[in-house]
Amino acid sequence: MPADQSHAEELLALYARAGFARVEPPVLQPADAFLDLSGEEMRRTMFITMDPDGRELCLRPDLTLPVCRHYITEGAAQMRDFAYLGPVFRSDVAGGELLQAGVESFGRHDREAADADLLALGLETAALWGVIDPTIRLGDAGLFATLLDALNLPPVWRRRLIKDFARSGDLGADLALLKQRPEEGGVTAHAGVLSALAGSDPDAARALVTDLLSIAGISTVGGRSVSEIAERFLEQAAPGDAEGLSAEKVSVIERYLAIAGTPDEAAASLRQLAGDAGLELARALDAFETRTHFIAAQGIEPARLSFATAFGRPLDYYSGMVFELHENGAGAPLVAGGRYDGLLGRLGAGEPIPAVGFAVWLGRLDAVEAR
């Protein structure tokens, strides 16, 4: 049996028993969704072509978005659980393609229970390859967003910090910049154009930014047109958005990002932080602890979980729990995913839809089993 497929049928049978119906989205997909979510970083690894009308298409580099699009096409009217197994295509892997499996669960409003179910299913997945006790890394993108909301950050800095949350080193650079005074090269020292545009006539400002981009020879970035880039630029020119943050707010973010341990230890530290800083995080922390209880009910000892507030995954659509399963805490993840409640709305669904899922790298699991 070829590598990458040694347990494929067992895997699909496991998912079928758990109620996940297999779906096989088309290999050729609209490129814009991938580019809007991941920009030029994704473009460099995608195989892109054009249809007769000039729209960019691509060989699917991942299966989560195509499965989401399939669900929306079906009407997104009820809870559905899907499983998939098929090739994805990326220029940064040997031969340009690899086999990916996974599951996506849509429409469950019992979010904490659904998160626990998916984590347990991910552990069952790894066990098929004999990985019985993987390192379980947990984070919570939604908790970080709640912290930023409680701190009442300017919108542009909220977006930037959330976007950079999962990118190694970027968040530290953001915080260092936010702490600098203008005379030291801080935020306001680099905000001349933004400050000049703040409060100006929107149409005139848009025309100016569009002209500047055209003069610079910029036509598209990450699939966005010049006008779309100009709109995003003008968003950042809102009054106050070019300013840094108070030392107290930056200190709270840094203290938050230093919290790690078991979920119970982290929850206690987070409640202490919220109390010290006068932040309203009770509802989010109640949900956090409820999820831990559901995970324990699945037979997964919370002491096995390695939670870190600074842990994220390199996709900006995650909105809640994120997790990765690793062999002995090292190397690339074998199974990974999380909650992404806002993604289907960004892909065209008429209303927000709860969603959680994970992807499986069969080749990595085969390599572990072969040792």
N, C-alpha and C positions, 0 to 999 in steps of 0.2 A: 504494500500500500504506500502511495507517495507520501513524503513528508508533508506536513500541514494538514493531512487528512486522516491521520492515524486514529483519531477518536471523533471524527466529524459526525458519523451517524449516531454514535452514543450521545453526542452533544445535542443534536437536533431532537433526539428522543427525550432527553432530559428536559429541554425547553417545552416540548409538546406536552409532557406530563404536567408541567407547571402552568399550562394554559396559554403558551405563546405560539401563535400560528405563524408558520413560515411565510415570508414575503420575499419576492425577488424583484427589486426595482430595476428599471432599465440601466444599462451600463452607461449610456450617453445621457448626460444631465445638463441643465442650464448652469453655466459657470457663475452667474452673478451672485447666487446665494453663497457659494463658497468664498468668493472674493470679498463680498460685503462683510462676511464674518471674520475673515482671516487676512485679507489684503494681499499685499505683494509677497509676504512670506509664503503664503499658500501658492500664489501664482507661479513661483519659481519651481515648484515641484509638480505642477499639474500639466496634463496633456490637453491642450486647448485647440479647438478648431472653430470654424464659423459655419452657420447654416446659410442657406441662400439669401436670407433677409439681413445678414450681417450680425446676427446675435451670436454671442460667444457660447459655445458648448464645450463640455469637457468629459473625458473618461472619469467616472466617479473616483475621487481620491479617498473617499470615506463613505460609510453607508448610513450614518445617522441621519444626515440631511435628506437623502433620497427616501428613507423610510418615513420621515416626517412628512415629506411632500406626498407620499402615497396615502398616508392617513388623512391629510387635508383633502386630497382629491376624492377620497371616499365620503367626505362630508364632515368628518371630525365631530360626529354627533353622539358618540357613545364611547364608553371605556373600551379600549382595545389594547391587546398585548401582542407584539410582533417579535418574531425571531428571524435572523438572517444568517446566511453563510454564502460567501461569494468573493470573487476577486475585486480588489481595489487597485488603482493604478497611480503610481507616484514615481517620479524620475529619480528620487533619492534612495530607492531600494534596488537591490540586485534584480536584474531582469525587468524592472519597471512595474512589477505587480506583485501582490501578496494576497494571501487568503485571509479574510477577516470574518469573524462571527460576532454575534452579539444579540442583545434584546433591547427593546424599547417598550415602555409601558405608558399609555396615554389615558388621561381623564380620571385618574384616581385622586380623590380629594382628601383621602386619609394619608397625607403626605409622609408622615413619620413612619407609619406602618409599611407603606410602599417602599420607602428608602431601605428599611430593614429587610424586607423581602428580597429586594434586588441585591443587597450585599450578601445575603445568605446564598442566593442563587449563584453569585459570582464565586463564592467559596466552593460550592458544589462543582462548578465548572472546573476550577483549578484541580480539584480532587480527582477528576477523571484522568489526569496526567500524573497522579501520584503526589501532587503538591498538597499535602494535608494540612500543613501549618505555615502558610505564607505570612509574611509581614503585612499587616493591614494598616495602610496609611489613610488617615481621614483628615478632611478639612471642611470648611463651610463658607462658600462664597457669599451666601445670603447673609450670614452673620456679619461678615465684613461690611457689606453694603448697608446693613442696619446701623452699624457703628458710625459710618460716614454720614448717614441721614441724621442720626442723633447729634452729631457734631455740627450739623447745619453748614456743610461745606459749600462753597460756590460750585455751581453745576459743572463747570469745565474741570475743576480739580476732582470732583467726585467721579466723573467719567474717566479721567486720566488714571486715577488711582485704581479704579476697578479694572480698567483695561490692562494695566501693568501688574496687577496683583499676582498673576500666575507666571510672570516673566522674570526669570532669575536676574537679580541685580537691579532691575528697572525701578522697583518700588523704593529701594534704598536710595537710589539717585533722586527720585522724586522728593522724598522726605528731606534729603540733604539740601535740595534746591529751595524747598519751602521754608527751611530754617534760616537761610541766608538773608541778610539785610541787603537792600538795593546797592549800597556802595561796595558790597562784596561780590557783586555779580549775581544777586538773587533774582527772584521772579520778576519784580517790577523793572529791573534794569534791562530785561529782554522783552518788555511788553510795549515798546513804543508804538508799533503799528496798531496793536490791539487797543491800547489806550486812546489813540487818535480816532479809531473807528467807533469806540463806545459812545452810544447815544446819538450817532450821526444818522442822517436820512438813510433808511434801509436800502432803497433802490440805488442811490448814489454810491453807497459803500459797497454794495454787491457788484456794481459795474466796475468800481476801482479794483477790487480784489480779482475779478475775472480778467481784467486787463493785465494786471501784474502777473498772473499765472500764465496767460497767453504769451506775454513778453518773455517769460522765463522758459518758454517752450514746453510747458506742462499741459498735456491734453487729458490724460487719465492717470489715476493712482488707485491701485487696488480695485479696478473696475468702476471707479467713480468718475463722473464727468467733471469738467472744470466748474460748471455751475454748482454741482453738488459739493465739491471741495470748498468753493466760496461760501456756501451756506454753512458748512461746518466751521469754517474760519470765523464767520461773523457770530456764530453762537458763542465763540470764545471771547468775543469783544464785549460781552455783556458787562455792565458796570460791576466792579468788584472781582470779576473772574481773573483778571490779570494780577491780582494781589496775592501775596503769600498768606500763610496761616499764622495764627498766634503760636508762640512757643508752647503754650499749654495744650493746644489741640494737637500739635505735632507730637508732643510727649505722650498724649493719650494713645495715639495711633501706634507709636513705637512700643509702648507698654503692652498694648493689645497684641501686636505681632510677635512679642517675646513669649507668649503663653503657649505651653505645650505639655503633654502628658497623657494620661488616660482621660476619657471624656468626663469622668466625675471630677478629677483634679482640675481640668480645664474649666468646667462649669463653676467650680468654687472660686477660681481666680478671676473669671469673667464677672461674676456677681460682685466680687470685691472691687474690681476696677470700675464697674458701673456705679457702685455706691460712692467711691472716692471722687469720681468725676461728675457725679450728679446727672448721669445719663439714663434714659428710659430704655432699658434692654430686656425688661422682665419677660415680655411676651415671647421674644425670640429665644431667650434662654430657657423658658418653659418648654418650647417646642424642641429645643436641643436636647433637654433631659428626657422628654417623652420619647424621642427617637432612640436614645440610649436604652431605655426600658424595653422598647420593641426589639432592638437588636439582642438584648439579653434573653428575651422571650423566644428568640430563634435558636437559643442554645449557644450563642457566641458570647463568651465571657468578655465584658467590657475591658477587663485588664489586658486583653490581647490587642486592643485597639491603640494605635499610636496617633493621637490627635495633635495637630498643630494649627494654630490660627493663621500662620503664615503659609500653610500648604494650600496650593491651588493647582489647577490643571490648565495647560496652555490654550484654552479656548474661552473667549469672553462671553459665551452664552450660558455658562453655568450660573445657577441662581440659588443653590442650596448645598446640600451635602455633596462632596466629591470624595472619591476613594481610588486607591490603587492597591493591587496585590502584587507583592514582590517575593522572589525567592531569597530568603535570608536577608531581606532588607536591601538588597543590592540589585544593580542592573536596571534595564528598562522594565516597565510594568508588564505583567502577564495578562491581567484583566484590569480594566479601569473605566470609570464613568462617573455618573452623578446626576443631579437634578438640574433641569433646564426649562423651568416653567415659562419663560418668556420667548423661547425660540420659535414656537409654532406661530405666534402672533407676528413675528418678524418675517416669517415665510408666507404669510397671507391668510392665516386663520382669522375668523371674525372676532374671536374673543380669546382671552388668556386660557391656556389649557395646561393643567399639571402634567409634567412629563419627567420620567427618570429612566435611565438605561445604562448599559455598559457595552464596551467592545472587548473582544477577545483576540489576542495575537497567537494564532495556532502554531506558527513557526517557532516562537519563543518557548511555548509550552513543550513542543516536540524536542527542542534543544535541551531543555531541563530534564525531560524524561530519558533522553539518550545518554546522559552522563553516568 
